[in-house]
Amino acid sequence: MYKLTVLFRNPPDITKFEETWPAFVIAAEAMPGVLRVEVSSSLSGPEGLAEFYKIHEFYFASRAALDQAMMSEEGTHAGHALQALAPGGYTLLFAEAQEDIVRAAGKPPEQQGET
């Protein structure tokens, strides 16, 4: 599985970012081949305010599927929406997702048998 991660830096105007955010979400999540979407809002890191405001991840079955999505009409539209949302305020990453573990009841292995 491969994923496209969009790291959004802290925007200069959070209200404007949040008002524009839905247009990007609609465009990006319409890309063909998207299997899963995960969005996280970053509040802080160990040393205070985090560099990134929001993390948006798109999962695909393969690198080819990711590439096809980005080159599609929907992918082009998502790229334009991204530029409108955060010009120069984001980083794109491509990664092979090597492991996805969902633990029973959200518990770590040492707590699996506890009630």
C-alpha positions in Angstrom: 0.0 0.0 0.0 1.2 3.5 -0.8 0.2 6.8 0.6 0.3 10.5 -0.3 0.8 12.7 2.7 0.1 16.4 2.7 1.7 18.2 5.6 0.1 21.7 6.0 2.3 24.2 7.9 0.6 26.6 10.3 -1.4 29.0 8.2 -1.1 32.7 8.7 -4.9 33.0 8.8 -6.5 29.9 10.4 -10.0 31.1 9.8 -9.4 31.5 6.1 -7.7 28.2 5.9 -10.6 26.4 7.6 -13.1 28.2 5.3 -11.2 27.0 2.2 -10.4 23.6 3.6 -13.6 21.8 2.5 -13.0 22.7 -1.2 -9.7 20.9 -1.1 -11.1 17.9 0.8 -13.9 17.4 -1.8 -11.4 17.7 -4.7 -8.7 15.5 -3.2 -11.0 12.8 -1.9 -12.5 12.5 -5.4 -9.2 11.2 -6.9 -9.6 7.7 -8.3 -8.2 4.8 -6.4 -8.3 6.3 -2.9 -8.8 3.4 -0.5 -8.6 5.3 2.8 -8.2 8.8 4.0 -6.9 10.0 7.3 -6.8 13.5 8.6 -5.0 14.7 11.7 -4.9 18.1 13.3 -1.6 18.9 14.9 -1.8 20.9 18.1 1.7 20.6 19.5 4.9 18.7 19.7 7.2 17.8 22.6 8.7 21.3 22.4 5.5 23.3 22.0 3.7 24.5 18.9 4.1 22.0 16.0 5.4 23.1 12.7 2.4 21.5 11.0 -1.2 22.4 11.4 -2.9 19.6 9.6 -1.9 16.2 8.1 -4.0 14.7 5.3 -3.1 11.2 4.1 -4.5 9.3 1.1 -3.9 5.5 0.8 -3.7 3.7 -2.5 -3.2 0.0 -3.4 0.0 0.7 -5.3 2.4 3.4 -6.4 1.0 3.1 -9.8 -2.5 3.8 -8.4 -1.2 6.8 -6.6 0.5 8.1 -9.7 -2.6 7.6 -11.8 -4.7 9.4 -9.2 -2.4 12.4 -9.2 -2.3 12.6 -13.0 -6.1 12.2 -13.4 -8.4 15.1 -14.0 -9.5 14.9 -10.4 -5.9 14.9 -9.2 -5.2 18.0 -11.3 -8.2 19.7 -9.8 -7.0 18.7 -6.3 -3.6 20.2 -7.0 -5.2 23.5 -8.0 -7.4 23.4 -4.8 -4.2 22.7 -2.8 -2.5 25.7 -4.2 -5.5 27.9 -3.5 -5.7 26.6 0.1 -2.1 26.9 1.1 0.2 28.4 -1.5 3.7 27.5 -0.5 2.5 26.3 2.9 2.6 22.5 2.5 4.8 19.5 1.8 3.9 16.4 -0.2 5.4 13.0 0.7 5.0 9.7 -1.1 5.6 6.6 1.1 5.2 2.9 1.1 2.9 2.1 4.1 4.5 -1.1 5.4 2.3 -1.9 8.3 -1.2 -1.1 9.5 -2.2 -2.7 12.8 -5.5 -2.2 14.4 -5.4 -3.6 17.9 -8.5 -5.2 19.5 -10.4 -2.5 21.5 -7.5 -0.1 20.8 -5.3 -1.7 23.5 -1.6 -2.5 23.2 -0.6 -6.2 23.1 0.2 -6.3 26.9 -3.4 -5.3 27.7 -5.2 -7.5 25.1 -6.5 -10.0 27.7 -7.6 -7.5 30.3 -11.2 -6.6 30.9 
